[in-house]
Amino acid sequence: MLTGELVTLRPIEPDDYLALADFANDVELELLGGGDPPTPTPQASVAAMYEQQRENPDSINFAITANEAAGKLIGQCGLWRHDQLGRTVELGITIGVREYWGRGYGREAVALLVGYAFRLRNMRKVHLSVHANNTRAIRSYTAAGFVEEGRLREHVWSDGAYVDLVLMGRLRRPEDDLLPA
Ligand SMILES: CC(C)(COP(=O)(O)OP(=O)(O)OC[C@H]1O[C@@H](n2cnc3c(N)ncnc32)[C@H](O)[C@@H]1OP(=O)(O)O)[C@@H](O)C(=O)NCCC(=O)NCCS
């Protein structure tokens, strides 16, 4: 549906649930992703969650696929908590296949999502939260135009320590309304 040089963002299909369940049960991924502590999650629960979210207009989920690998699923991303008054929305992303980390796939997926939020959903700001020790994610978001807006100190218990929760945001700029060449 949204195609870049490296990745395509397309709808999540039932055939994806097995891989998405693997991501959901990967402790390192879950710790990096934040949110609830890692919890054993059967494939049926993952399927039920995505089926439920598909009916919820406030959750827009995409599968991330690698163009070079014939559309192999490498992660998922999405937009949640649309605030129609302030026109803000929250972004989340997981690339679950480690060989695709640190190669620019994340920033391109984020850029595609941000473009979707601005041009197709008329949002004016995309925001997210990230653990302060997740340097790779923070650098990827920074490369996609996000800036730190604040941090909640020692806000998260993660893997035996309290870590800061960094709040980042990306405001819409006039050039965001131009279609990519
Ligand atoms: C976070 C994530 C989406 C980023 O996508 P990505 O494709 O890996 O990141 P990018 O290639 O766009 O950017 C990575 C940046 O981190 C740097 N980096 C790479 N490996 C790193 C490492 N081990 N430690 C710190 N920085 C690292 C890269 O140099 C690059 O920064 P630069 O552009 O300033 O040089 C992806 O790594 C991921 O899904 N990780 C697991 C789950 C997760 O952390 N989700 C985010 C929760 S908020």
Ligand as a Chemical Component Dictionary entry (heavy atoms), coordinates in Angstrom:
data_LIG
# 
_chem_comp.id                   LIG 
_chem_comp.type                 NON-POLYMER 
_chem_comp.pdbx_formal_charge   0 
_chem_comp.three_letter_code    LIG 
# 
loop_
_chem_comp_atom.comp_id 
_chem_comp_atom.atom_id 
_chem_comp_atom.alt_atom_id 
_chem_comp_atom.type_symbol 
_chem_comp_atom.charge 
_chem_comp_atom.model_Cartn_x 
_chem_comp_atom.model_Cartn_y 
_chem_comp_atom.model_Cartn_z 
_chem_comp_atom.pdbx_ordinal 
LIG C1  C1  C 0 13.909 0.757  16.346 1  
LIG C2  C2  C 0 13.943 0.272  14.889 2  
LIG C3  C3  C 0 12.544 0.415  14.260 3  
LIG C4  C4  C 0 14.923 1.179  14.117 4  
LIG O1  O1  O 0 14.974 0.737  12.799 5  
LIG P1  P1  P 0 16.405 0.418  12.118 6  
LIG O2  O2  O 0 16.154 0.113  10.712 7  
LIG O3  O3  O 0 17.084 -0.629 12.935 8  
LIG O4  O4  O 0 17.169 1.800  12.321 9  
LIG P2  P2  P 0 17.868 2.750  11.231 10 
LIG O5  O5  O 0 18.771 1.931  10.387 11 
LIG O6  O6  O 0 16.816 3.577  10.584 12 
LIG O7  O7  O 0 18.725 3.707  12.194 13 
LIG C5  C5  C 0 19.560 3.128  13.177 14 
LIG C6  C6  C 0 20.469 4.170  13.800 15 
LIG O8  O8  O 0 21.052 3.600  14.963 16 
LIG C7  C7  C 0 22.448 3.387  14.747 17 
LIG N1  N1  N 0 22.729 2.050  15.272 18 
LIG C8  C8  C 0 22.801 0.884  14.608 19 
LIG N2  N2  N 0 23.077 -0.106 15.456 20 
LIG C9  C9  C 0 23.173 0.444  16.668 21 
LIG C10 C10 C 0 23.434 -0.086 17.967 22 
LIG N3  N3  N 0 23.673 -1.375 18.175 23 
LIG N4  N4  N 0 23.429 0.784  19.005 24 
LIG C11 C11 C 0 23.190 2.082  18.821 25 
LIG N5  N5  N 0 22.937 2.644  17.613 26 
LIG C12 C12 C 0 22.935 1.816  16.553 27 
LIG C13 C13 C 0 22.684 3.530  13.252 28 
LIG O9  O9  O 0 24.002 3.986  12.990 29 
LIG C14 C14 C 0 21.609 4.579  12.925 30 
LIG O10 O10 O 0 21.975 5.867  13.370 31 
LIG P3  P3  P 0 22.612 7.009  12.420 32 
LIG O11 O11 O 0 21.658 7.220  11.293 33 
LIG O12 O12 O 0 22.706 8.198  13.312 34 
LIG O13 O13 O 0 23.929 6.469  11.954 35 
LIG C15 C15 C 0 14.409 -1.229 14.824 36 
LIG O14 O14 O 0 15.788 -1.323 15.149 37 
LIG C16 C16 C 0 13.600 -2.133 15.742 38 
LIG O15 O15 O 0 12.449 -2.416 15.456 39 
LIG N6  N6  N 0 14.219 -2.559 16.855 40 
LIG C17 C17 C 0 13.587 -3.502 17.786 41 
LIG C18 C18 C 0 12.282 -2.981 18.439 42 
LIG C19 C19 C 0 12.353 -1.535 18.860 43 
LIG O16 O16 O 0 13.336 -1.072 19.403 44 
LIG N7  N7  N 0 11.254 -0.815 18.609 45 
LIG C20 C20 C 0 11.145 0.597  18.928 46 
LIG C21 C21 C 0 10.421 0.791  20.193 47 
LIG S1  S1  S 0 10.208 2.517  20.614 48 
# 
loop_
_chem_comp_bond.comp_id 
_chem_comp_bond.atom_id_1 
_chem_comp_bond.atom_id_2 
_chem_comp_bond.value_order 
_chem_comp_bond.pdbx_ordinal 
LIG C1  C2  SING 1  
LIG C2  C3  SING 2  
LIG C2  C4  SING 3  
LIG C2  C15 SING 4  
LIG C4  O1  SING 5  
LIG O1  P1  SING 6  
LIG P1  O2  DOUB 7  
LIG P1  O3  SING 8  
LIG P1  O4  SING 9  
LIG O4  P2  SING 10 
LIG P2  O5  DOUB 11 
LIG P2  O6  SING 12 
LIG P2  O7  SING 13 
LIG O7  C5  SING 14 
LIG C5  C6  SING 15 
LIG C6  O8  SING 16 
LIG C6  C14 SING 17 
LIG O8  C7  SING 18 
LIG C7  N1  SING 19 
LIG C7  C13 SING 20 
LIG N1  C8  SING 21 
LIG N1  C12 SING 22 
LIG C8  N2  DOUB 23 
LIG N2  C9  SING 24 
LIG C9  C10 SING 25 
LIG C9  C12 DOUB 26 
LIG C10 N3  SING 27 
LIG C10 N4  DOUB 28 
LIG N4  C11 SING 29 
LIG C11 N5  DOUB 30 
LIG N5  C12 SING 31 
LIG C13 O9  SING 32 
LIG C13 C14 SING 33 
LIG C14 O10 SING 34 
LIG O10 P3  SING 35 
LIG P3  O11 DOUB 36 
LIG P3  O12 SING 37 
LIG P3  O13 SING 38 
LIG C15 O14 SING 39 
LIG C15 C16 SING 40 
LIG C16 O15 DOUB 41 
LIG C16 N6  SING 42 
LIG N6  C17 SING 43 
LIG C17 C18 SING 44 
LIG C18 C19 SING 45 
LIG C19 O16 DOUB 46 
LIG C19 N7  SING 47 
LIG N7  C20 SING 48 
LIG C20 C21 SING 49 
LIG C21 S1  SING 50 
# 
